[in-house]
Structure formats: structure tokens, C-alpha cells
Amino acid sequence: MALTRYLTEMGMGVDVHGRDYTKAACRAVSDALRHSSLNFFKALGKSREDMKITVKVAVSEPEKLDVERIASEIPYGSVTVEPSKGGLDIDSENGLDPIVVANAGIIVCFEE
């Protein structure tokens, strides 16, 4: 079966203290979710659980992401998290407590 894309949504999240890339990524996913309202399930003959969701997350140190925690931000469907290098680290004045910024893209597909 082929997948057909029905939604692409973006979000941004920040961890101001603690250099927690996962926290910033979860906030980016939450930001993207707040921009969407999916009302087309009935018209497609699908349910929320039929969604195949890919979450692309970019941070400066993607190896530090907890992909299971990020996936848990999505309440429905089958979720895959794809970390990549990106985002932004903003150094603090003393260099010890940077602000970390994550970008997330959520892609929703259904099998056709």
C-alpha cells in the first residue's frame, strides 16, 4: 500500500535553561500540534489511529534526543521520530547555560 500525505505542520520549541534538547523538541512538537485541527477522518473513511506520523526534529546535538519521549507527545496514530542536525544553540554570557532551539516538522499520512 502507498502512503498519501495529508498534512505537514511545523513547530519550534526552546529550552532556556538546562540544555535539554528533548524538552525543546517536545515543545516544538506541541507547538506544531497546536497549529492543526484535523477534521477529515470521516470523509476519508479513516480513524485517528490510522494515521502514519513522521516527526522530523532538528537540534544541534540530535544524538541527545529521547525519541520515545518525543513520540509520546503525539496522542494518536503510529509515530516515527527522525532526529537530524539543525536547530540553534545560543550561548549564555558565561558559556555554561546555552538556550537550545528545536525545530519540528510533523507529517501525517494515510495508507491508500
N, CA, C and O atoms as CSV, one atom per row, in Angstrom:
chain,resi,resn,atom,element,x,y,z
A,1,MET,N,N,0.827,-1.188,0.000
A,1,MET,CA,C,0.000,0.000,0.000
A,1,MET,C,C,0.874,1.254,0.000
A,1,MET,O,O,1.935,1.292,0.623
A,2,ALA,N,N,0.411,2.256,-0.699
A,2,ALA,CA,C,1.132,3.531,-0.758
A,2,ALA,C,C,0.619,4.474,0.314
A,2,ALA,O,O,-0.550,4.424,0.698
A,3,LEU,N,N,1.507,5.331,0.791
A,3,LEU,CA,C,1.121,6.362,1.751
A,3,LEU,C,C,0.848,7.664,1.013
A,3,LEU,O,O,1.595,8.049,0.113
A,4,THR,N,N,-0.229,8.338,1.404
A,4,THR,CA,C,-0.563,9.641,0.851
A,4,THR,C,C,-0.480,10.676,1.963
A,4,THR,O,O,-1.069,10.501,3.030
A,5,ARG,N,N,0.253,11.750,1.710
A,5,ARG,CA,C,0.425,12.804,2.708
A,5,ARG,C,C,-0.810,13.709,2.714
A,5,ARG,O,O,-1.286,14.152,1.669
A,6,TYR,N,N,-1.311,13.969,3.926
A,6,TYR,CA,C,-2.466,14.841,4.100
A,6,TYR,C,C,-2.158,16.099,4.899
A,6,TYR,O,O,-2.915,17.067,4.838
A,7,LEU,N,N,-1.069,16.102,5.640
A,7,LEU,CA,C,-0.775,17.264,6.475
A,7,LEU,C,C,0.723,17.365,6.689
A,7,LEU,O,O,1.401,16.360,6.902
A,8,THR,N,N,1.232,18.584,6.631
A,8,THR,CA,C,2.587,18.902,7.060
A,8,THR,C,C,2.481,20.139,7.941
A,8,THR,O,O,1.947,21.165,7.521
A,9,GLU,N,N,2.987,20.038,9.153
A,9,GLU,CA,C,2.902,21.155,10.094
A,9,GLU,C,C,4.256,21.334,10.769
A,9,GLU,O,O,4.951,20.354,11.036
A,10,MET,N,N,4.633,22.577,11.046
A,10,MET,CA,C,5.919,22.871,11.653
A,10,MET,C,C,5.739,23.536,13.012
A,10,MET,O,O,4.730,24.187,13.286
A,11,GLY,N,N,6.767,23.346,13.862
A,11,GLY,CA,C,6.760,23.991,15.163
A,11,GLY,C,C,8.171,24.274,15.636
A,11,GLY,O,O,9.141,23.738,15.100
A,12,MET,N,N,8.274,25.126,16.649
A,12,MET,CA,C,9.554,25.465,17.241
A,12,MET,C,C,9.421,25.398,18.756
A,12,MET,O,O,8.401,25.793,19.321
A,13,GLY,N,N,10.462,24.895,19.402
A,13,GLY,CA,C,10.472,24.828,20.852
A,13,GLY,C,C,11.828,25.213,21.402
A,13,GLY,O,O,12.847,25.085,20.724
A,14,VAL,N,N,11.833,25.691,22.647
A,14,VAL,CA,C,13.052,26.209,23.262
A,14,VAL,C,C,13.180,25.676,24.679
A,14,VAL,O,O,12.188,25.560,25.398
A,15,ASP,N,N,14.409,25.350,25.080
A,15,ASP,CA,C,14.733,25.125,26.481
A,15,ASP,C,C,15.705,26.233,26.871
A,15,ASP,O,O,16.837,26.281,26.390
A,16,VAL,N,N,15.248,27.119,27.746
A,16,VAL,CA,C,16.019,28.307,28.092
A,16,VAL,C,C,17.150,27.984,29.058
A,16,VAL,O,O,18.219,28.585,28.962
A,17,HIS,N,N,16.948,27.054,29.985
A,17,HIS,CA,C,17.986,26.667,30.942
A,17,HIS,C,C,18.060,25.150,31.006
A,17,HIS,O,O,17.028,24.484,31.080
A,18,GLY,N,N,19.238,24.608,30.979
A,18,GLY,CA,C,19.408,23.178,31.167
A,18,GLY,C,C,19.906,22.408,29.964
A,18,GLY,O,O,20.257,21.234,30.085
A,19,ARG,N,N,19.946,23.044,28.804
A,19,ARG,CA,C,20.446,22.406,27.579
A,19,ARG,C,C,19.792,21.040,27.336
A,19,ARG,O,O,20.464,20.059,27.018
A,20,ASP,N,N,18.455,21.005,27.494
A,20,ASP,CA,C,17.695,19.766,27.320
A,20,ASP,C,C,17.083,19.757,25.921
A,20,ASP,O,O,16.034,20.357,25.685
A,21,TYR,N,N,17.750,19.070,25.002
A,21,TYR,CA,C,17.293,19.025,23.617
A,21,TYR,C,C,15.954,18.325,23.494
A,21,TYR,O,O,15.135,18.706,22.658
A,22,THR,N,N,15.716,17.313,24.307
A,22,THR,CA,C,14.439,16.603,24.253
A,22,THR,C,C,13.300,17.512,24.697
A,22,THR,O,O,12.235,17.511,24.079
A,23,LYS,N,N,13.508,18.285,25.752
A,23,LYS,CA,C,12.468,19.211,26.211
A,23,LYS,C,C,12.147,20.223,25.105
A,23,LYS,O,O,10.977,20.501,24.839
A,24,ALA,N,N,13.178,20.769,24.466
A,24,ALA,CA,C,12.956,21.714,23.375
A,24,ALA,C,C,12.220,21.043,22.221
A,24,ALA,O,O,11.332,21.646,21.617
A,25,ALA,N,N,12.583,19.799,21.911
A,25,ALA,CA,C,11.931,19.062,20.822
A,25,ALA,C,C,10.467,18.784,21.151
A,25,ALA,O,O,9.608,18.923,20.280
A,26,CYS,N,N,10.169,18.397,22.383
A,26,CYS,CA,C,8.779,18.157,22.791
A,26,CYS,C,C,7.963,19.433,22.675
A,26,CYS,O,O,6.800,19.396,22.272
A,27,ARG,N,N,8.559,20.546,23.021
A,27,ARG,CA,C,7.862,21.832,22.898
A,27,ARG,C,C,7.633,22.192,21.432
A,27,ARG,O,O,6.613,22.792,21.095
A,28,ALA,N,N,8.566,21.835,20.564
A,28,ALA,CA,C,8.397,22.086,19.130
A,28,ALA,C,C,7.254,21.240,18.571
A,28,ALA,O,O,6.459,21.718,17.761
A,29,VAL,N,N,7.175,19.984,19.006
A,29,VAL,CA,C,6.087,19.111,18.565
A,29,VAL,C,C,4.752,19.648,19.082
A,29,VAL,O,O,3.774,19.699,18.336
A,30,SER,N,N,4.709,20.040,20.333
A,30,SER,CA,C,3.491,20.609,20.914
A,30,SER,C,C,3.070,21.868,20.157
A,30,SER,O,O,1.885,22.071,19.896
A,31,ASP,N,N,4.036,22.708,19.808
A,31,ASP,CA,C,3.756,23.918,19.044
A,31,ASP,C,C,3.120,23.565,17.703
A,31,ASP,O,O,2.135,24.187,17.305
A,32,ALA,N,N,3.662,22.586,17.009
A,32,ALA,CA,C,3.112,22.166,15.718
A,32,ALA,C,C,1.692,21.619,15.881
A,32,ALA,O,O,0.817,21.912,15.066
A,33,LEU,N,N,1.465,20.835,16.921
A,33,LEU,CA,C,0.133,20.263,17.131
A,33,LEU,C,C,-0.914,21.347,17.392
A,33,LEU,O,O,-2.058,21.219,16.958
A,34,ARG,N,N,-0.533,22.395,18.086
A,34,ARG,CA,C,-1.486,23.469,18.378
A,34,ARG,C,C,-1.874,24.249,17.123
A,34,ARG,O,O,-2.861,24.985,17.142
A,35,HIS,N,N,-1.126,24.105,16.044
A,35,HIS,CA,C,-1.447,24.793,14.794
A,35,HIS,C,C,-2.397,23.980,13.918
A,35,HIS,O,O,-2.802,24.452,12.856
A,36,SER,N,N,-2.762,22.765,14.342
A,36,SER,CA,C,-3.534,21.892,13.471
A,36,SER,C,C,-4.839,21.461,14.126
A,36,SER,O,O,-4.938,21.331,15.346
A,37,SER,N,N,-5.808,21.251,13.297
A,37,SER,CA,C,-7.060,20.628,13.709
A,37,SER,C,C,-7.491,19.747,12.546
A,37,SER,O,O,-7.884,20.240,11.489
A,38,LEU,N,N,-7.413,18.451,12.753
A,38,LEU,CA,C,-7.697,17.510,11.670
A,38,LEU,C,C,-9.154,17.068,11.756
A,38,LEU,O,O,-9.570,16.432,12.724
A,39,ASN,N,N,-9.911,17.415,10.733
A,39,ASN,CA,C,-11.337,17.113,10.730
A,39,ASN,C,C,-11.760,16.259,9.544
A,39,ASN,O,O,-12.955,16.155,9.266
A,40,PHE,N,N,-10.834,15.656,8.849
A,40,PHE,CA,C,-11.164,14.982,7.600
A,40,PHE,C,C,-11.230,13.458,7.713
A,40,PHE,O,O,-11.383,12.782,6.696
A,41,PHE,N,N,-11.121,12.909,8.904
A,41,PHE,CA,C,-11.102,11.452,9.058
A,41,PHE,C,C,-12.357,10.795,8.497
A,41,PHE,O,O,-12.272,9.840,7.726
A,42,LYS,N,N,-13.520,11.310,8.885
A,42,LYS,CA,C,-14.790,10.720,8.458
A,42,LYS,C,C,-14.918,10.746,6.937
A,42,LYS,O,O,-15.353,9.764,6.335
A,43,ALA,N,N,-14.541,11.865,6.314
A,43,ALA,CA,C,-14.630,11.984,4.857
A,43,ALA,C,C,-13.745,10.963,4.147
A,43,ALA,O,O,-14.064,10.528,3.040
A,44,LEU,N,N,-12.639,10.580,4.776
A,44,LEU,CA,C,-11.723,9.601,4.181
A,44,LEU,C,C,-12.068,8.168,4.561
A,44,LEU,O,O,-11.495,7.217,4.030
A,45,GLY,N,N,-13.013,8.024,5.488
A,45,GLY,CA,C,-13.322,6.678,5.978
A,45,GLY,C,C,-12.201,6.132,6.849
A,45,GLY,O,O,-11.973,4.923,6.891
A,46,LYS,N,N,-11.501,7.026,7.544
A,46,LYS,CA,C,-10.358,6.651,8.378
A,46,LYS,C,C,-10.602,7.077,9.818
A,46,LYS,O,O,-11.507,7.860,10.108
A,47,SER,N,N,-9.770,6.540,10.718
A,47,SER,CA,C,-9.800,6.974,12.112
A,47,SER,C,C,-8.471,7.634,12.451
A,47,SER,O,O,-7.512,7.568,11.682
A,48,ARG,N,N,-8.434,8.268,13.611
A,48,ARG,CA,C,-7.178,8.890,14.056
A,48,ARG,C,C,-6.077,7.857,14.212
A,48,ARG,O,O,-4.902,8.162,14.006
A,49,GLU,N,N,-6.448,6.640,14.574
A,49,GLU,CA,C,-5.450,5.588,14.773
A,49,GLU,C,C,-4.840,5.108,13.459
A,49,GLU,O,O,-3.795,4.458,13.469
A,50,ASP,N,N,-5.473,5.418,12.331
A,50,ASP,CA,C,-4.946,5.016,11.017
A,50,ASP,C,C,-3.801,5.913,10.546
A,50,ASP,O,O,-3.139,5.600,9.557
A,51,MET,N,N,-3.564,7.025,11.247
A,51,MET,CA,C,-2.519,7.956,10.820
A,51,MET,C,C,-1.132,7.324,10.936
A,51,MET,O,O,-0.826,6.649,11.919
A,52,LYS,N,N,-0.318,7.548,9.944
A,52,LYS,CA,C,1.107,7.213,9.957
A,52,LYS,C,C,1.825,8.554,10.061
A,52,LYS,O,O,1.813,9.351,9.123
A,53,ILE,N,N,2.450,8.793,11.212
A,53,ILE,CA,C,3.002,10.105,11.504
A,53,ILE,C,C,4.523,10.039,11.569
A,53,ILE,O,O,5.093,9.190,12.254
A,54,THR,N,N,5.158,10.934,10.856
A,54,THR,CA,C,6.607,11.090,10.934
A,54,THR,C,C,6.888,12.443,11.578
A,54,THR,O,O,6.380,13.473,11.134
A,55,VAL,N,N,7.695,12.425,12.620
A,55,VAL,CA,C,8.108,13.655,13.290
A,55,VAL,C,C,9.588,13.852,12.990
A,55,VAL,O,O,10.430,13.068,13.428
A,56,LYS,N,N,9.893,14.890,12.251
A,56,LYS,CA,C,11.284,15.233,11.956
A,56,LYS,C,C,11.692,16.323,12.934
A,56,LYS,O,O,11.043,17.366,13.020
A,57,VAL,N,N,12.776,16.078,13.676
A,57,VAL,CA,C,13.221,17.017,14.703
A,57,VAL,C,C,14.679,17.373,14.448
A,57,VAL,O,O,15.520,16.497,14.246
A,58,ALA,N,N,14.966,18.679,14.461
A,58,ALA,CA,C,16.336,19.144,14.245
A,58,ALA,C,C,16.827,19.911,15.472
A,58,ALA,O,O,16.207,20.882,15.906
A,59,VAL,N,N,17.951,19.455,16.019
A,59,VAL,CA,C,18.642,20.130,17.118
A,59,VAL,C,C,20.141,20.032,16.857
A,59,VAL,O,O,20.587,19.253,16.015
A,60,SER,N,N,20.901,20.825,17.582
A,60,SER,CA,C,22.352,20.835,17.376
A,60,SER,C,C,23.021,19.506,17.720
A,60,SER,O,O,24.021,19.131,17.108
A,61,GLU,N,N,22.465,18.798,18.698
A,61,GLU,CA,C,23.036,17.515,19.104
A,61,GLU,C,C,21.937,16.445,19.094
A,61,GLU,O,O,21.432,16.063,20.149
A,62,PRO,N,N,21.568,15.961,17.894
A,62,PRO,CA,C,20.441,15.031,17.770
A,62,PRO,C,C,20.643,13.708,18.508
A,62,PRO,O,O,19.666,13.041,18.849
A,63,GLU,N,N,21.873,13.327,18.754
A,63,GLU,CA,C,22.140,12.075,19.467
A,63,GLU,C,C,21.681,12.135,20.925
A,63,GLU,O,O,21.578,11.100,21.584
A,64,LYS,N,N,21.408,13.334,21.430
A,64,LYS,CA,C,20.956,13.503,22.809
A,64,LYS,C,C,19.430,13.445,22.947
A,64,LYS,O,O,18.910,13.559,24.057
A,65,LEU,N,N,18.709,13.270,21.834
A,65,LEU,CA,C,17.248,13.240,21.884
A,65,LEU,C,C,16.728,11.899,22.395
A,65,LEU,O,O,17.268,10.841,22.070
A,66,ASP,N,N,15.677,11.965,23.194
A,66,ASP,CA,C,14.936,10.785,23.644
A,66,ASP,C,C,13.740,10.651,22.705
A,66,ASP,O,O,12.700,11.272,22.926
A,67,VAL,N,N,13.889,9.834,21.649
A,67,VAL,CA,C,12.854,9.754,20.615
A,67,VAL,C,C,11.549,9.164,21.147
A,67,VAL,O,O,10.477,9.519,20.656
A,68,GLU,N,N,11.611,8.285,22.124
A,68,GLU,CA,C,10.378,7.732,22.697
A,68,GLU,C,C,9.584,8.809,23.426
A,68,GLU,O,O,8.359,8.857,23.319
A,69,ARG,N,N,10.268,9.665,24.160
A,69,ARG,CA,C,9.589,10.763,24.856
A,69,ARG,C,C,8.974,11.735,23.859
A,69,ARG,O,O,7.867,12.228,24.075
A,70,ILE,N,N,9.678,12.011,22.777
A,70,ILE,CA,C,9.147,12.901,21.746
A,70,ILE,C,C,7.923,12.275,21.093
A,70,ILE,O,O,6.915,12.952,20.892
A,71,ALA,N,N,7.998,10.995,20.762
A,71,ALA,CA,C,6.863,10.293,20.144
A,71,ALA,C,C,5.637,10.319,21.047
A,71,ALA,O,O,4.508,10.363,20.558
A,72,SER,N,N,5.848,10.293,22.353
A,72,SER,CA,C,4.714,10.276,23.281
A,72,SER,C,C,3.929,11.584,23.276
A,72,SER,O,O,2.831,11.641,23.829
A,73,GLU,N,N,4.475,12.644,22.659
A,73,GLU,CA,C,3.753,13.908,22.534
A,73,GLU,C,C,2.594,13.801,21.537
A,73,GLU,O,O,1.671,14.615,21.570
A,74,ILE,N,N,2.640,12.811,20.664
A,74,ILE,CA,C,1.609,12.626,19.639
A,74,ILE,C,C,0.554,11.669,20.199
A,74,ILE,O,O,0.874,10.522,20.512
A,75,PRO,N,N,-0.699,12.121,20.331
A,75,PRO,CA,C,-1.701,11.298,21.016
A,75,PRO,C,C,-2.304,10.172,20.187
A,75,PRO,O,O,-2.922,9.273,20.758
A,76,TYR,N,N,-2.151,10.182,18.862
A,76,TYR,CA,C,-2.824,9.200,18.024
A,76,TYR,C,C,-1.886,8.668,16.956
A,76,TYR,O,O,-0.837,9.252,16.684
A,77,GLY,N,N,-2.274,7.561,16.358
A,77,GLY,CA,C,-1.578,7.041,15.195
A,77,GLY,C,C,-0.285,6.317,15.518
A,77,GLY,O,O,0.083,6.127,16.677
A,78,SER,N,N,0.384,5.923,14.459
A,78,SER,CA,C,1.676,5.246,14.530
A,78,SER,C,C,2.755,6.299,14.269
A,78,SER,O,O,2.768,6.937,13.216
A,79,VAL,N,N,3.668,6.475,15.245
A,79,VAL,CA,C,4.612,7.597,15.198
A,79,VAL,C,C,6.049,7.108,15.026
A,79,VAL,O,O,6.495,6.179,15.699
A,80,THR,N,N,6.755,7.760,14.109
A,80,THR,CA,C,8.183,7.558,13.915
A,80,THR,C,C,8.870,8.907,14.087
A,80,THR,O,O,8.434,9.907,13.517
A,81,VAL,N,N,9.942,8.936,14.872
A,81,VAL,CA,C,10.700,10.174,15.083
A,81,VAL,C,C,12.026,10.064,14.337
A,81,VAL,O,O,12.754,9.081,14.480
A,82,GLU,N,N,12.327,11.085,13.542
A,82,GLU,CA,C,13.562,11.131,12.766
A,82,GLU,C,C,14.390,12.343,13.209
A,82,GLU,O,O,14.126,13.461,12.768
A,83,PRO,N,N,15.392,12.130,14.078
A,83,PRO,CA,C,16.252,13.237,14.508
A,83,PRO,C,C,17.238,13.632,13.407
A,83,PRO,O,O,17.675,12.798,12.613
A,84,SER,N,N,17.575,14.920,13.378
A,84,SER,CA,C,18.614,15.378,12.458
A,84,SER,C,C,19.329,16.587,13.060
A,84,SER,O,O,18.854,17.204,14.014
A,85,LYS,N,N,20.461,16.899,12.487
A,85,LYS,CA,C,21.256,18.036,12.962
A,85,LYS,C,C,20.642,19.324,12.433
A,85,LYS,O,O,20.304,19.430,11.254
A,86,GLY,N,N,20.505,20.298,13.324
A,86,GLY,CA,C,19.915,21.584,12.947
A,86,GLY,C,C,19.644,22.383,14.201
A,86,GLY,O,O,20.438,22.368,15.141
A,87,GLY,N,N,18.522,23.082,14.217
A,87,GLY,CA,C,18.179,23.871,15.385
A,87,GLY,C,C,19.180,24.990,15.598
A,87,GLY,O,O,19.814,25.475,14.662
A,88,LEU,N,N,19.304,25.390,16.871
A,88,LEU,CA,C,20.183,26.511,17.188
A,88,LEU,C,C,20.539,26.462,18.663
A,88,LEU,O,O,19.670,26.235,19.504
A,89,ASP,N,N,21.799,26.670,18.983
A,89,ASP,CA,C,22.242,26.874,20.357
A,89,ASP,C,C,22.686,28.326,20.473
A,89,ASP,O,O,23.465,28.817,19.657
A,90,ILE,N,N,22.177,29.008,21.504
A,90,ILE,CA,C,22.554,30.399,21.741
A,90,ILE,C,C,23.340,30.432,23.040
A,90,ILE,O,O,22.792,30.174,24.111
A,91,ASP,N,N,24.630,30.750,22.944
A,91,ASP,CA,C,25.490,30.754,24.119
A,91,ASP,C,C,25.030,31.776,25.148
A,91,ASP,O,O,24.553,32.858,24.805
A,92,SER,N,N,25.182,31.408,26.422
A,92,SER,CA,C,24.949,32.363,27.505
A,92,SER,C,C,26.191,33.242,27.641
A,92,SER,O,O,27.222,32.983,27.020
A,93,GLU,N,N,26.075,34.267,28.449
A,93,GLU,CA,C,27.208,35.171,28.625
A,93,GLU,C,C,28.435,34.459,29.166
A,93,GLU,O,O,29.558,34.769,28.766
A,94,ASN,N,N,28.232,33.493,30.083
A,94,ASN,CA,C,29.375,32.775,30.653
A,94,ASN,C,C,29.699,31.482,29.890
A,94,ASN,O,O,30.666,30.793,30.214
A,95,GLY,N,N,28.890,31.159,28.882
A,95,GLY,CA,C,29.139,29.965,28.078
A,95,GLY,C,C,28.724,28.661,28.724
A,95,GLY,O,O,28.982,27.596,28.163
A,96,LEU,N,N,28.089,28.705,29.887
A,96,LEU,CA,C,27.754,27.488,30.628
A,96,LEU,C,C,26.292,27.070,30.531
A,96,LEU,O,O,25.964,25.933,30.870
A,97,ASP,N,N,25.415,27.943,30.086
A,97,ASP,CA,C,23.984,27.654,30.106
A,97,ASP,C,C,23.322,28.141,28.817
A,97,ASP,O,O,22.568,29.113,28.843
A,98,PRO,N,N,23.596,27.478,27.690
A,98,PRO,CA,C,23.040,27.959,26.425
A,98,PRO,C,C,21.532,27.728,26.335
A,98,PRO,O,O,20.983,26.838,26.985
A,99,ILE,N,N,20.889,28.539,25.526
A,99,ILE,CA,C,19.496,28.327,25.139
A,99,ILE,C,C,19.524,27.399,23.929
A,99,ILE,O,O,20.284,27.624,22.987
A,100,VAL,N,N,18.695,26.356,23.955
A,100,VAL,CA,C,18.655,25.446,22.808
A,100,VAL,C,C,17.292,25.550,22.122
A,100,VAL,O,O,16.247,25.605,22.769
A,101,VAL,N,N,17.342,25.573,20.793
A,101,VAL,CA,C,16.139,25.713,19.982
A,101,VAL,C,C,16.006,24.468,19.110
A,101,VAL,O,O,16.966,24.025,18.480
A,102,ALA,N,N,14.795,23.915,19.088
A,102,ALA,CA,C,14.491,22.747,18.253
A,102,ALA,C,C,13.449,23.134,17.220
A,102,ALA,O,O,12.560,23.943,17.486
A,103,ASN,N,N,13.568,22.550,16.048
A,103,ASN,CA,C,12.548,22.680,15.012
A,103,ASN,C,C,11.942,21.302,14.787
A,103,ASN,O,O,12.644,20.291,14.811
A,104,ALA,N,N,10.625,21.275,14.569
A,104,ALA,CA,C,9.947,20.005,14.314
A,104,ALA,C,C,9.025,20.157,13.114
A,104,ALA,O,O,8.389,21.194,12.924
A,105,GLY,N,N,8.966,19.116,12.321
A,105,GLY,CA,C,8.004,19.007,11.240
A,105,GLY,C,C,7.212,17.733,11.449
A,105,GLY,O,O,7.793,16.664,11.638
A,106,ILE,N,N,5.900,17.833,11.418
A,106,ILE,CA,C,5.036,16.676,11.587
A,106,ILE,C,C,4.364,16.398,10.239
A,106,ILE,O,O,3.746,17.280,9.644
A,107,ILE,N,N,4.497,15.173,9.780
A,107,ILE,CA,C,3.919,14.757,8.509
A,107,ILE,C,C,2.911,13.655,8.802
A,107,ILE,O,O,3.247,12.643,9.415
A,108,VAL,N,N,1.671,13.857,8.360
A,108,VAL,CA,C,0.600,12.881,8.583
A,108,VAL,C,C,0.222,12.257,7.258
A,108,VAL,O,O,-0.109,12.960,6.303
A,109,CYS,N,N,0.270,10.931,7.198
A,109,CYS,CA,C,-0.096,10.178,6.003
A,109,CYS,C,C,-1.107,9.104,6.349
A,109,CYS,O,O,-1.232,8.692,7.502
A,110,PHE,N,N,-1.829,8.656,5.326
A,110,PHE,CA,C,-2.714,7.505,5.443
A,110,PHE,C,C,-2.378,6.522,4.340
A,110,PHE,O,O,-1.967,6.909,3.247
A,111,GLU,N,N,-2.557,5.251,4.639
A,111,GLU,CA,C,-2.397,4.236,3.596
A,111,GLU,C,C,-3.585,4.311,2.662
A,111,GLU,O,O,-4.729,4.429,3.101
A,112,GLU,N,N,-3.309,4.242,1.385
A,112,GLU,CA,C,-4.371,4.285,0.364
A,112,GLU,C,C,-4.401,2.982,-0.379
A,112,GLU,O,O,-5.220,2.805,-1.281
